Amino acid sequence: MAMAEIAAFLGVSRQRANTLAERADFPKPIAHLTVGRVWATADIRAWAEKRRRELEGEAG
């Protein structure tokens, strides 16, 4: 997943997704490409599942 896909999956803005990606508990990217960082979908889904209540209501 790239940042746009993460933002869409989490239901937040790309700016908020970027902020979340800087957290120490956020999964590490699996690659740094010329277009940006890329994460494993399973890692993002697992991270989001653990933080569902925290992320609820974070629109945009």
PQR file of N, CA, C, O and H, with PARSE charges and radii, in Angstrom:
ATOM      1  N   MET A   1       0.838  -1.174   0.000 -0.4000 1.5000
ATOM      2  CA  MET A   1       0.000   0.000   0.000 -0.0000 2.0000
ATOM      3  C   MET A   1       0.883   1.236   0.000  0.5500 1.7000
ATOM      4  O   MET A   1       1.891   1.307   0.702 -0.5500 1.4000
ATOM      5  N   ALA A   2       0.480   2.197  -0.798 -0.4000 1.5000
ATOM      6  CA  ALA A   2       1.135   3.501  -0.767 -0.0000 2.0000
ATOM      7  C   ALA A   2       0.298   4.409   0.138  0.5500 1.7000
ATOM      8  O   ALA A   2      -0.758   4.002   0.621 -0.5500 1.4000
ATOM      9  H   ALA A   2      -0.340   2.140  -1.368  0.4000 1.0000
ATOM     10  N   MET A   3       0.765   5.624   0.364 -0.4000 1.5000
ATOM     11  CA  MET A   3       0.103   6.523   1.305 -0.0000 2.0000
ATOM     12  C   MET A   3      -1.348   6.806   0.923  0.5500 1.7000
ATOM     13  O   MET A   3      -2.206   6.865   1.804 -0.5500 1.4000
ATOM     14  H   MET A   3       1.623   5.955  -0.029  0.4000 1.0000
ATOM     15  N   ALA A   4      -1.644   6.981  -0.355 -0.4000 1.5000
ATOM     16  CA  ALA A   4      -3.023   7.251  -0.776 -0.0000 2.0000
ATOM     17  C   ALA A   4      -3.944   6.083  -0.423  0.5500 1.7000
ATOM     18  O   ALA A   4      -5.075   6.296   0.014 -0.5500 1.4000
ATOM     19  H   ALA A   4      -0.947   6.934  -1.070  0.4000 1.0000
ATOM     20  N   GLU A   5      -3.471   4.862  -0.609 -0.4000 1.5000
ATOM     21  CA  GLU A   5      -4.269   3.683  -0.278 -0.0000 2.0000
ATOM     22  C   GLU A   5      -4.451   3.551   1.231  0.5500 1.7000
ATOM     23  O   GLU A   5      -5.521   3.160   1.699 -0.5500 1.4000
ATOM     24  H   GLU A   5      -2.553   4.688  -0.964  0.4000 1.0000
ATOM     25  N   ILE A   6      -3.418   3.874   1.983 -0.4000 1.5000
ATOM     26  CA  ILE A   6      -3.521   3.826   3.446 -0.0000 2.0000
ATOM     27  C   ILE A   6      -4.554   4.838   3.923  0.5500 1.7000
ATOM     28  O   ILE A   6      -5.398   4.521   4.762 -0.5500 1.4000
ATOM     29  H   ILE A   6      -2.550   4.191   1.603  0.4000 1.0000
ATOM     30  N   ALA A   7      -4.490   6.040   3.395 -0.4000 1.5000
ATOM     31  CA  ALA A   7      -5.443   7.079   3.780 -0.0000 2.0000
ATOM     32  C   ALA A   7      -6.870   6.625   3.479  0.5500 1.7000
ATOM     33  O   ALA A   7      -7.756   6.770   4.322 -0.5500 1.4000
ATOM     34  H   ALA A   7      -3.805   6.298   2.714  0.4000 1.0000
ATOM     35  N   ALA A   8      -7.096   6.084   2.300 -0.4000 1.5000
ATOM     36  CA  ALA A   8      -8.430   5.616   1.916 -0.0000 2.0000
ATOM     37  C   ALA A   8      -8.877   4.473   2.822  0.5500 1.7000
ATOM     38  O   ALA A   8     -10.022   4.451   3.272 -0.5500 1.4000
ATOM     39  H   ALA A   8      -6.376   5.966   1.615  0.4000 1.0000
ATOM     40  N   PHE A   9      -7.991   3.535   3.088 -0.4000 1.5000
ATOM     41  CA  PHE A   9      -8.323   2.390   3.934 -0.0000 2.0000
ATOM     42  C   PHE A   9      -8.693   2.836   5.347  0.5500 1.7000
ATOM     43  O   PHE A   9      -9.639   2.316   5.938 -0.5500 1.4000
ATOM     44  H   PHE A   9      -7.061   3.553   2.723  0.4000 1.0000
ATOM     45  N   LEU A  10      -7.943   3.799   5.885 -0.4000 1.5000
ATOM     46  CA  LEU A  10      -8.200   4.280   7.244 -0.0000 2.0000
ATOM     47  C   LEU A  10      -9.328   5.304   7.308  0.5500 1.7000
ATOM     48  O   LEU A  10      -9.848   5.598   8.384 -0.5500 1.4000
ATOM     49  H   LEU A  10      -7.175   4.221   5.405  0.4000 1.0000
ATOM     50  N   GLY A  11      -9.704   5.844   6.148 -0.4000 1.5000
ATOM     51  CA  GLY A  11     -10.750   6.852   6.120 -0.0000 2.0000
ATOM     52  C   GLY A  11     -10.297   8.200   6.646  0.5500 1.7000
ATOM     53  O   GLY A  11     -11.074   8.933   7.258 -0.5500 1.4000
ATOM     54  H   GLY A  11      -9.281   5.605   5.274  0.4000 1.0000
ATOM     55  N   VAL A  12      -9.030   8.522   6.403 -0.4000 1.5000
ATOM     56  CA  VAL A  12      -8.460   9.801   6.843 -0.0000 2.0000
ATOM     57  C   VAL A  12      -7.829  10.505   5.653  0.5500 1.7000
ATOM     58  O   VAL A  12      -7.695   9.927   4.574 -0.5500 1.4000
ATOM     59  H   VAL A  12      -8.399   7.927   5.906  0.4000 1.0000
ATOM     60  N   SER A  13      -7.445  11.753   5.858 -0.4000 1.5000
ATOM     61  CA  SER A  13      -6.768  12.488   4.796 -0.0000 2.0000
ATOM     62  C   SER A  13      -5.351  11.947   4.609  0.5500 1.7000
ATOM     63  O   SER A  13      -4.819  11.257   5.479 -0.5500 1.4000
ATOM     64  H   SER A  13      -7.553  12.223   6.734  0.4000 1.0000
ATOM     65  N   ARG A  14      -4.754  12.267   3.474 -0.4000 1.5000
ATOM     66  CA  ARG A  14      -3.358  11.851   3.243 -0.0000 2.0000
ATOM     67  C   ARG A  14      -2.440  12.515   4.251  0.5500 1.7000
ATOM     68  O   ARG A  14      -1.461  11.916   4.696 -0.5500 1.4000
ATOM     69  H   ARG A  14      -5.186  12.828   2.768  0.4000 1.0000
ATOM     70  N   GLN A  15      -2.753  13.756   4.614 -0.4000 1.5000
ATOM     71  CA  GLN A  15      -1.933  14.449   5.608 -0.0000 2.0000
ATOM     72  C   GLN A  15      -1.980  13.704   6.948  0.5500 1.7000
ATOM     73  O   GLN A  15      -0.946  13.511   7.588 -0.5500 1.4000
ATOM     74  H   GLN A  15      -3.548  14.243   4.253  0.4000 1.0000
ATOM     75  N   ARG A  16      -3.178  13.288   7.370 -0.4000 1.5000
ATOM     76  CA  ARG A  16      -3.305  12.542   8.630 -0.0000 2.0000
ATOM     77  C   ARG A  16      -2.616  11.196   8.516  0.5500 1.7000
ATOM     78  O   ARG A  16      -1.973  10.758   9.469 -0.5500 1.4000
ATOM     79  H   ARG A  16      -4.017  13.445   6.851  0.4000 1.0000
ATOM     80  N   ALA A  17      -2.730  10.533   7.388 -0.4000 1.5000
ATOM     81  CA  ALA A  17      -2.059   9.250   7.190 -0.0000 2.0000
ATOM     82  C   ALA A  17      -0.543   9.415   7.292  0.5500 1.7000
ATOM     83  O   ALA A  17       0.136   8.567   7.872 -0.5500 1.4000
ATOM     84  H   ALA A  17      -3.253  10.888   6.613  0.4000 1.0000
ATOM     85  N   ASN A  18      -0.015  10.493   6.734 -0.4000 1.5000
ATOM     86  CA  ASN A  18       1.417  10.757   6.848 -0.0000 2.0000
ATOM     87  C   ASN A  18       1.824  10.963   8.300  0.5500 1.7000
ATOM     88  O   ASN A  18       2.882  10.501   8.726 -0.5500 1.4000
ATOM     89  H   ASN A  18      -0.567  11.181   6.263  0.4000 1.0000
ATOM     90  N   THR A  19       0.983  11.658   9.056 -0.4000 1.5000
ATOM     91  CA  THR A  19       1.265  11.875  10.477 -0.0000 2.0000
ATOM     92  C   THR A  19       1.261  10.545  11.223  0.5500 1.7000
ATOM     93  O   THR A  19       2.138  10.287  12.047 -0.5500 1.4000
ATOM     94  H   THR A  19       0.123  12.034   8.710  0.4000 1.0000
ATOM     95  N   LEU A  20       0.276   9.707  10.932 -0.4000 1.5000
ATOM     96  CA  LEU A  20       0.222   8.389  11.569 -0.0000 2.0000
ATOM     97  C   LEU A  20       1.446   7.549  11.220  0.5500 1.7000
ATOM     98  O   LEU A  20       1.958   6.810  12.061 -0.5500 1.4000
ATOM     99  H   LEU A  20      -0.437   9.916  10.262  0.4000 1.0000
ATOM    100  N   ALA A  21       1.912   7.663   9.980 -0.4000 1.5000
ATOM    101  CA  ALA A  21       3.066   6.875   9.523 -0.0000 2.0000
ATOM    102  C   ALA A  21       4.345   7.248  10.254  0.5500 1.7000
ATOM    103  O   ALA A  21       5.305   6.478  10.250 -0.5500 1.4000
ATOM    104  H   ALA A  21       1.496   8.263   9.297  0.4000 1.0000
ATOM    105  N   GLU A  22       4.373   8.420  10.881 -0.4000 1.5000
ATOM    106  CA  GLU A  22       5.558   8.849  11.630 -0.0000 2.0000
ATOM    107  C   GLU A  22       5.570   8.314  13.056  0.5500 1.7000
ATOM    108  O   GLU A  22       6.576   8.429  13.755 -0.5500 1.4000
ATOM    109  H   GLU A  22       3.594   9.046  10.884  0.4000 1.0000
ATOM    110  N   ARG A  23       4.465   7.734  13.487 -0.4000 1.5000
ATOM    111  CA  ARG A  23       4.400   7.188  14.841 -0.0000 2.0000
ATOM    112  C   ARG A  23       5.332   5.998  14.990  0.5500 1.7000
ATOM    113  O   ARG A  23       5.562   5.245  14.044 -0.5500 1.4000
ATOM    114  H   ARG A  23       3.647   7.641  12.920  0.4000 1.0000
ATOM    115  N   ALA A  24       5.860   5.842  16.190 -0.4000 1.5000
ATOM    116  CA  ALA A  24       6.786   4.737  16.458 -0.0000 2.0000
ATOM    117  C   ALA A  24       6.120   3.374  16.318  0.5500 1.7000
ATOM    118  O   ALA A  24       6.780   2.388  15.988 -0.5500 1.4000
ATOM    119  H   ALA A  24       5.673   6.453  16.959  0.4000 1.0000
ATOM    120  N   ASP A  25       4.802   3.317  16.571 -0.4000 1.5000
ATOM    121  CA  ASP A  25       4.109   2.028  16.515 -0.0000 2.0000
ATOM    122  C   ASP A  25       3.554   1.696  15.130  0.5500 1.7000
ATOM    123  O   ASP A  25       2.987   0.621  14.934 -0.5500 1.4000
ATOM    124  H   ASP A  25       4.266   4.117  16.839  0.4000 1.0000
ATOM    125  N   PHE A  26       3.711   2.607  14.168 -0.4000 1.5000
ATOM    126  CA  PHE A  26       3.219   2.356  12.817 -0.0000 2.0000
ATOM    127  C   PHE A  26       4.166   1.375  12.123  0.5500 1.7000
ATOM    128  O   PHE A  26       5.378   1.447  12.331 -0.5500 1.4000
ATOM    129  H   PHE A  26       4.172   3.481  14.327  0.4000 1.0000
ATOM    130  N   PRO A  27       3.641   0.464  11.305 -0.5600 1.5000
ATOM    131  CA  PRO A  27       4.512  -0.493  10.606  0.2800 2.0000
ATOM    132  C   PRO A  27       5.583   0.212   9.770  0.5500 1.7000
ATOM    133  O   PRO A  27       5.361   1.301   9.241 -0.5500 1.4000
ATOM    134  N   LYS A  28       6.711  -0.410   9.667 -0.4000 1.5000
ATOM    135  CA  LYS A  28       7.795   0.112   8.834 -0.0000 2.0000
ATOM    136  C   LYS A  28       7.481  -0.193   7.372  0.5500 1.7000
ATOM    137  O   LYS A  28       6.924  -1.246   7.064 -0.5500 1.4000
ATOM    138  H   LYS A  28       6.892  -1.295  10.097  0.4000 1.0000
ATOM    139  N   PRO A  29       7.836   0.719   6.476 -0.5600 1.5000
ATOM    140  CA  PRO A  29       7.614   0.443   5.052  0.2800 2.0000
ATOM    141  C   PRO A  29       8.464  -0.746   4.599  0.5500 1.7000
ATOM    142  O   PRO A  29       9.540  -1.002   5.138 -0.5500 1.4000
ATOM    143  N   ILE A  30       7.961  -1.454   3.612 -0.4000 1.5000
ATOM    144  CA  ILE A  30       8.722  -2.583   3.071 -0.0000 2.0000
ATOM    145  C   ILE A  30       9.647  -2.137   1.948  0.5500 1.7000
ATOM    146  O   ILE A  30      10.556  -2.869   1.556 -0.5500 1.4000
ATOM    147  H   ILE A  30       7.086  -1.246   3.174  0.4000 1.0000
ATOM    148  N   ALA A  31       9.407  -0.915   1.423 -0.4000 1.5000
ATOM    149  CA  ALA A  31      10.254  -0.390   0.352 -0.0000 2.0000
ATOM    150  C   ALA A  31      10.129   1.126   0.301  0.5500 1.7000
ATOM    151  O   ALA A  31       9.107   1.708   0.668 -0.5500 1.4000
ATOM    152  H   ALA A  31       8.668  -0.321   1.742  0.4000 1.0000
ATOM    153  N   HIS A  32      11.202   1.738  -0.166 -0.4000 1.5000
ATOM    154  CA  HIS A  32      11.206   3.177  -0.452 -0.0000 2.0000
ATOM    155  C   HIS A  32      11.459   3.310  -1.950  0.5500 1.7000
ATOM    156  O   HIS A  32      12.577   3.109  -2.425 -0.5500 1.4000
ATOM    157  H   HIS A  32      12.032   1.266  -0.463  0.4000 1.0000
ATOM    158  N   LEU A  33      10.412   3.647  -2.679 -0.4000 1.5000
ATOM    159  CA  LEU A  33      10.498   3.763  -4.130 -0.0000 2.0000
ATOM    160  C   LEU A  33      10.586   5.231  -4.528  0.5500 1.7000
ATOM    161  O   LEU A  33      10.434   6.110  -3.681 -0.5500 1.4000
ATOM    162  H   LEU A  33       9.504   3.810  -2.294  0.4000 1.0000
ATOM    163  N   THR A  34      10.826   5.501  -5.788 -0.4000 1.5000
ATOM    164  CA  THR A  34      10.884   6.888  -6.235 -0.0000 2.0000
ATOM    165  C   THR A  34       9.554   7.598  -6.056  0.5500 1.7000
ATOM    166  O   THR A  34       9.517   8.822  -5.935 -0.5500 1.4000
ATOM    167  H   THR A  34      10.949   4.786  -6.477  0.4000 1.0000
ATOM    168  N   VAL A  35       8.463   6.845  -6.039 -0.4000 1.5000
ATOM    169  CA  VAL A  35       7.137   7.436  -5.842 -0.0000 2.0000
ATOM    170  C   VAL A  35       6.769   7.548  -4.362  0.5500 1.7000
ATOM    171  O   VAL A  35       5.730   8.121  -4.035 -0.5500 1.4000
ATOM    172  H   VAL A  35       8.493   5.850  -6.137  0.4000 1.0000
ATOM    173  N   GLY A  36       7.578   7.024  -3.483 -0.4000 1.5000
ATOM    174  CA  GLY A  36       7.324   7.112  -2.048 -0.0000 2.0000
ATOM    175  C   GLY A  36       7.462   5.771  -1.348  0.5500 1.7000
ATOM    176  O   GLY A  36       7.913   4.780  -1.923 -0.5500 1.4000
ATOM    177  H   GLY A  36       8.422   6.558  -3.749  0.4000 1.0000
ATOM    178  N   ARG A  37       7.056   5.778  -0.086 -0.4000 1.5000
ATOM    179  CA  ARG A  37       7.146   4.564   0.727 -0.0000 2.0000
ATOM    180  C   ARG A  37       5.987   3.622   0.414  0.5500 1.7000
ATOM    181  O   ARG A  37       4.915   4.055  -0.008 -0.5500 1.4000
ATOM    182  H   ARG A  37       6.689   6.582   0.381  0.4000 1.0000
ATOM    183  N   VAL A  38       6.222   2.329   0.628 -0.4000 1.5000
ATOM    184  CA  VAL A  38       5.221   1.297   0.376 -0.0000 2.0000
ATOM    185  C   VAL A  38       5.196   0.356   1.578  0.5500 1.7000
ATOM    186  O   VAL A  38       6.239  -0.050   2.090 -0.5500 1.4000
ATOM    187  H   VAL A  38       7.093   1.978   0.971  0.4000 1.0000
ATOM    188  N   TRP A  39       3.983   0.019   2.017 -0.4000 1.5000
ATOM    189  CA  TRP A  39       3.795  -0.855   3.168 -0.0000 2.0000
ATOM    190  C   TRP A  39       3.086  -2.132   2.760  0.5500 1.7000
ATOM    191  O   TRP A  39       2.363  -2.162   1.764 -0.5500 1.4000
ATOM    192  H   TRP A  39       3.136   0.349   1.601  0.4000 1.0000
ATOM    193  N   ALA A  40       3.297  -3.186   3.534 -0.4000 1.5000
ATOM    194  CA  ALA A  40       2.572  -4.443   3.325 -0.0000 2.0000
ATOM    195  C   ALA A  40       1.132  -4.246   3.801  0.5500 1.7000
ATOM    196  O   ALA A  40       0.900  -3.766   4.910 -0.5500 1.4000
ATOM    197  H   ALA A  40       3.884  -3.162   4.343  0.4000 1.0000
ATOM    198  N   THR A  41       0.179  -4.615   2.967 -0.4000 1.5000
ATOM    199  CA  THR A  41      -1.232  -4.457   3.295 -0.0000 2.0000
ATOM    200  C   THR A  41      -1.571  -5.152   4.606  0.5500 1.7000
ATOM    201  O   THR A  41      -2.293  -4.592   5.431 -0.5500 1.4000
ATOM    202  H   THR A  41       0.367  -5.006   2.066  0.4000 1.0000
ATOM    203  N   ALA A  42      -1.067  -6.352   4.809 -0.4000 1.5000
ATOM    204  CA  ALA A  42      -1.357  -7.095   6.041 -0.0000 2.0000
ATOM    205  C   ALA A  42      -0.871  -6.342   7.272  0.5500 1.7000
ATOM    206  O   ALA A  42      -1.534  -6.360   8.309 -0.5500 1.4000
ATOM    207  H   ALA A  42      -0.481  -6.807   4.139  0.4000 1.0000
ATOM    208  N   ASP A  43       0.272  -5.684   7.171 -0.4000 1.5000
ATOM    209  CA  ASP A  43       0.804  -4.910   8.299 -0.0000 2.0000
ATOM    210  C   ASP A  43      -0.104  -3.741   8.639  0.5500 1.7000
ATOM    211  O   ASP A  43      -0.366  -3.474   9.812 -0.5500 1.4000
ATOM    212  H   ASP A  43       0.811  -5.669   6.328  0.4000 1.0000
ATOM    213  N   ILE A  44      -0.585  -3.045   7.619 -0.4000 1.5000
ATOM    214  CA  ILE A  44      -1.465  -1.898   7.837 -0.0000 2.0000
ATOM    215  C   ILE A  44      -2.798  -2.351   8.412  0.5500 1.7000
ATOM    216  O   ILE A  44      -3.322  -1.723   9.332 -0.5500 1.4000
ATOM    217  H   ILE A  44      -0.373  -3.262   6.666  0.4000 1.0000
ATOM    218  N   ARG A  45      -3.345  -3.423   7.886 -0.4000 1.5000
ATOM    219  CA  ARG A  45      -4.620  -3.930   8.402 -0.0000 2.0000
ATOM    220  C   ARG A  45      -4.505  -4.359   9.857  0.5500 1.7000
ATOM    221  O   ARG A  45      -5.394  -4.074  10.659 -0.5500 1.4000
ATOM    222  H   ARG A  45      -2.919  -3.933   7.139  0.4000 1.0000
ATOM    223  N   ALA A  46      -3.424  -5.038  10.204 -0.4000 1.5000
ATOM    224  CA  ALA A  46      -3.213  -5.476  11.590 -0.0000 2.0000
ATOM    225  C   ALA A  46      -3.054  -4.275  12.514  0.5500 1.7000
ATOM    226  O   ALA A  46      -3.614  -4.257  13.610 -0.5500 1.4000
ATOM    227  H   ALA A  46      -2.701  -5.269   9.552  0.4000 1.0000
ATOM    228  N   TRP A  47      -2.299  -3.278  12.082 -0.4000 1.5000
ATOM    229  CA  TRP A  47      -2.104  -2.064  12.875 -0.0000 2.0000
ATOM    230  C   TRP A  47      -3.440  -1.360  13.099  0.5500 1.7000
ATOM    231  O   TRP A  47      -3.739  -0.943  14.217 -0.5500 1.4000
ATOM    232  H   TRP A  47      -1.845  -3.293  11.191  0.4000 1.0000
ATOM    233  N   ALA A  48      -4.240  -1.227  12.048 -0.4000 1.5000
ATOM    234  CA  ALA A  48      -5.532  -0.556  12.141 -0.0000 2.0000
ATOM    235  C   ALA A  48      -6.492  -1.329  13.052  0.5500 1.7000
ATOM    236  O   ALA A  48      -7.239  -0.722  13.820 -0.5500 1.4000
ATOM    237  H   ALA A  48      -3.996  -1.566  11.140  0.4000 1.0000
ATOM    238  N   GLU A  49      -6.476  -2.628  12.973 -0.4000 1.5000
ATOM    239  CA  GLU A  49      -7.354  -3.447  13.806 -0.0000 2.0000
ATOM    240  C   GLU A  49      -7.056  -3.219  15.286  0.5500 1.7000
ATOM    241  O   GLU A  49      -7.980  -3.132  16.095 -0.5500 1.4000
ATOM    242  H   GLU A  49      -5.870  -3.121  12.349  0.4000 1.0000
ATOM    243  N   LYS A  50      -5.790  -3.123  15.643 -0.4000 1.5000
ATOM    244  CA  LYS A  50      -5.398  -2.898  17.034 -0.0000 2.0000
ATOM    245  C   LYS A  50      -5.794  -1.512  17.517  0.5500 1.7000
ATOM    246  O   LYS A  50      -5.953  -1.293  18.718 -0.5500 1.4000
ATOM    247  H   LYS A  50      -5.040  -3.194  14.986  0.4000 1.0000
ATOM    248  N   ARG A  51      -5.952  -0.578  16.587 -0.4000 1.5000
ATOM    249  CA  ARG A  51      -6.230   0.811  16.949 -0.0000 2.0000
ATOM    250  C   ARG A  51      -7.592   1.286  16.473  0.5500 1.7000
ATOM    251  O   ARG A  51      -7.816   2.488  16.332 -0.5500 1.4000
ATOM    252  H   ARG A  51      -5.822  -0.756  15.612  0.4000 1.0000
ATOM    253  N   ARG A  52      -8.491   0.366  16.229 -0.4000 1.5000
ATOM    254  CA  ARG A  52      -9.807   0.689  15.670 -0.0000 2.0000
ATOM    255  C   ARG A  52     -10.520   1.773  16.467  0.5500 1.7000
ATOM    256  O   ARG A  52     -11.010   2.736  15.876 -0.5500 1.4000
ATOM    257  H   ARG A  52      -8.310  -0.611  16.344  0.4000 1.0000
ATOM    258  N   ARG A  53     -10.593   1.648  17.770 -0.4000 1.5000
ATOM    259  CA  ARG A  53     -11.309   2.637  18.586 -0.0000 2.0000
ATOM    260  C   ARG A  53     -10.642   3.998  18.504  0.5500 1.7000
ATOM    261  O   ARG A  53     -11.316   5.024  18.421 -0.5500 1.4000
ATOM    262  H   ARG A  53     -10.196   0.866  18.250  0.4000 1.0000
ATOM    263  N   GLU A  54      -9.339   4.002  18.528 -0.4000 1.5000
ATOM    264  CA  GLU A  54      -8.591   5.272  18.433 -0.0000 2.0000
ATOM    265  C   GLU A  54      -8.872   5.968  17.106  0.5500 1.7000
ATOM    266  O   GLU A  54      -9.002   7.191  17.065 -0.5500 1.4000
ATOM    267  H   GLU A  54      -8.791   3.168  18.596  0.4000 1.0000
ATOM    268  N   LEU A  55      -8.968   5.204  16.023 -0.4000 1.5000
ATOM    269  CA  LEU A  55      -9.143   5.763  14.704 -0.0000 2.0000
ATOM    270  C   LEU A  55     -10.600   6.084  14.366  0.5500 1.7000
ATOM    271  O   LEU A  55     -10.868   6.845  13.437 -0.5500 1.4000
ATOM    272  H   LEU A  55      -8.863   4.210  16.056  0.4000 1.0000
ATOM    273  N   GLU A  56     -11.543   5.506  15.119 -0.4000 1.5000
ATOM    274  CA  GLU A  56     -12.959   5.761  14.836 -0.0000 2.0000
ATOM    275  C   GLU A  56     -13.250   7.240  14.971  0.5500 1.7000
ATOM    276  O   GLU A  56     -12.792   7.895  15.907 -0.5500 1.4000
ATOM    277  H   GLU A  56     -11.326   4.888  15.874  0.4000 1.0000
ATOM    278  N   GLY A  57     -13.998   7.747  14.046 -0.4000 1.5000
ATOM    279  CA  GLY A  57     -14.374   9.144  14.095 -0.0000 2.0000
ATOM    280  C   GLY A  57     -13.362  10.093  13.495  0.5500 1.7000
ATOM    281  O   GLY A  57     -13.616  11.296  13.434 -0.5500 1.4000
ATOM    282  H   GLY A  57     -14.370   7.214  13.285  0.4000 1.0000
ATOM    283  N   GLU A  58     -12.218   9.592  13.050 -0.4000 1.5000
ATOM    284  CA  GLU A  58     -11.224  10.447  12.411 -0.0000 2.0000
ATOM    285  C   GLU A  58     -11.570  10.592  10.946  0.5500 1.7000
ATOM    286  O   GLU A  58     -11.095   9.820  10.113 -0.5500 1.4000
ATOM    287  H   GLU A  58     -12.011   8.615  13.101  0.4000 1.0000
ATOM    288  N   ALA A  59     -12.367  11.541  10.637 -0.4000 1.5000
ATOM    289  CA  ALA A  59     -12.746  11.769   9.247 -0.0000 2.0000
ATOM    290  C   ALA A  59     -11.847  12.829   8.648  0.5500 1.7000
ATOM    291  O   ALA A  59     -11.521  13.831   9.284 -0.5500 1.4000
ATOM    292  H   ALA A  59     -12.753  12.167  11.314  0.4000 1.0000
ATOM    293  N   GLY A  60     -11.447  12.579   7.381 -0.4000 1.5000
ATOM    294  CA  GLY A  60     -10.662  13.560   6.650 -0.0000 2.0000
ATOM    295  C   GLY A  60      -9.389  13.785   7.204  0.5500 1.7000
ATOM    296  O   GLY A  60      -8.622  14.594   6.681 -0.5500 1.4000
ATOM    297  H   GLY A  60     -11.712  11.765   6.865  0.4000 1.0000
TER
END
